[in-house]
Amino acid sequence: MRARLEAINQRIAAACGRAGRQVSEITLVAVSKTVPAERIREAIEAGVRTLGENRVQEATAKIPELKPLADEYNVQWHLIGHLQSNKARRAVELFDAVHSVDSFKLAERLDSIAGELGKRLPVFIEVNLGGEQSKAGVAPDDVFLLCEQIGKFANLELKGLMTVPPFFDDPEDARPFFQRLRRMRDDARQTGLVGEQFKDLSMGMSNDFEVAIEEGATFVRVGTALFGARA
């Protein structure tokens, strides 16, 4: 685990070097979906400080079990998978951030629950850049409207944008998608639709995170490269 984490960190550093960026700008989100608690424990002890789960139901079992260790190492849990409104309450209770807000209805629900729990919840808008029916995310044309709507909620902190581009064997083929998300973020900032905190890009996974970093990613979501192929 330590060796794999070190190898990923070296690849992050090399990508930052090529892009003229600082390693401190990048948060590695270790994607722990389907990974048992014991393996996650190893990852935390090896140095992982942000974990990403895809499903609220699965996280409901793992996060409380690992809470003492996660608290000791100041670990954050981020929800990176699609979230249904009926699971919003548990998501706000469990997670430190949600990367997958894709509708006004969901944002409104998260804001209401966060207010009840006295919590300010960092969120990202998920954008479906590939137009794939199998993937969640708001259509690119609707991003600015959703930015404006979320900006009015008192209990949500809109951090930036997230995307899962189509899978390509050649990571270079994903580059235009990452460039487009970065331009969306920059355009939203320039129009004044969003505040200063709106600067993050959650993009890039095991097969393409280096290209994502070169194009401005601040959060990369890496699972297979750290935990191995899933069964």
C-alpha angles and dihedrals in degrees: 000000000000091000093050092047091049090050091052091048090051090052090049090051092049092050090049089050092054091049096043091243135134121250087227088069091067127079115197110216107199105213106221102175110145089004112128120240093251092059090047088052089056090050093052091049089049091056110275110145103173123050127191124209126187102201131046092211094056092044091052089070099039106040097058091045092054096038098105092052093040090051091049092055096035093242121179126213118213126191107224101165132081113292124209118210092239090062095046096102094055090044092055090048094050108033136068093205140007118218097182111065106145107161143039090239093058093044091050091051094048091049092051094049094043088053091052091050094045092241134135106214123205111221140180127206111237112221122200098214095167095053089230115167091210093061132072124228140104119279113259092244091059099049098094093049091052090047089055093047096048091046089067094058114100097206101046125077109204104215102174145280135317132196141176106204122202113285116260129183087220110057090208089071089065093056096090090055092052091047091052093051090050091052090050091054092047093047092050090052094047093051091054092238091127139039133246092273090065098094109105131106118196103198140125131061136199095297099044111016094115091058089046091054091049087055097048109278114162096180121041120189110215124175115141095044089056106031100026130240115328120242 
